[in-house]
């Protein structure tokens, strides 16, 4: 039963680098800032435990009710009858206090289990020690491939964040039924050409949209860039070589297609 507590948790918390770190816990492990005893000392002190016993224990509730009835009848708090009831109640609470303290300890410990950590998104998953080696072998292979693919995506589409690139790769894998670590590795290693084509398609879309933005901002500058890249293609597509282009938007679209095609030609 391994435990991760206090400052040790802060050192390995995945939130330090959420795009590259993951944490897993054995089914019998425990984790939290404080140990159960420390949580009880802060959250469940004797006063809170006695209040809980007064609210839940039938015998204590009966003694409190009898004392309240005597008070309604006008009997003084220092009368022998009420003093006796108070003493019985205090004795009963002292008998219950160790039991309630153990219950509080167990309750605090339940919040440190792997199931609770997963519920609070403090860890990524729950493992058994016997299957940990195989799991981490395939998980590591999957993550290394994923990190490489998302880096290629971010390079192809600079406006894309790592999180969005990772979600895109996972979407492609999910569409092919590769949801587990093993099937993801198999998918990525057997569909290299297909994945490259998907990335190239996104790259062309990015170049086209970027070019459209440039053309709408300064069309003349875009045409001058086209002449530098590929004079022959620019001449064939220029407005003077054929019929006039109807609008600035159409010019921008033609410029975007030309630059995209020229970029693809140069990359080959």
Secondary structure, DSSP 8 states (H G I E B T S, - for coil): --EEEHHHHHHH-GGGSTTT---EEETT-EEESS-HHHHHHHHS-HHHHHHHHHHH-HHHHHHHHHHHHHHHTT--TTSHHHHHHHHHHHHHHHHHHHHHHHHHHHHHHHTTBHHHHHHTTSSSEEE-GGGHHHHHHHHHHHHHHHHHHHHHHHHHSTT--HHHHHHHHHHHHHHTT--SHHHHHHHHHH-HHHHHHHHHHHHHHHHHHHHHHHHHH-HHHHHHHHHHH-HHHHHHHSTTTSS--S-HHHHHHHHHHHHHHHHHHHH-
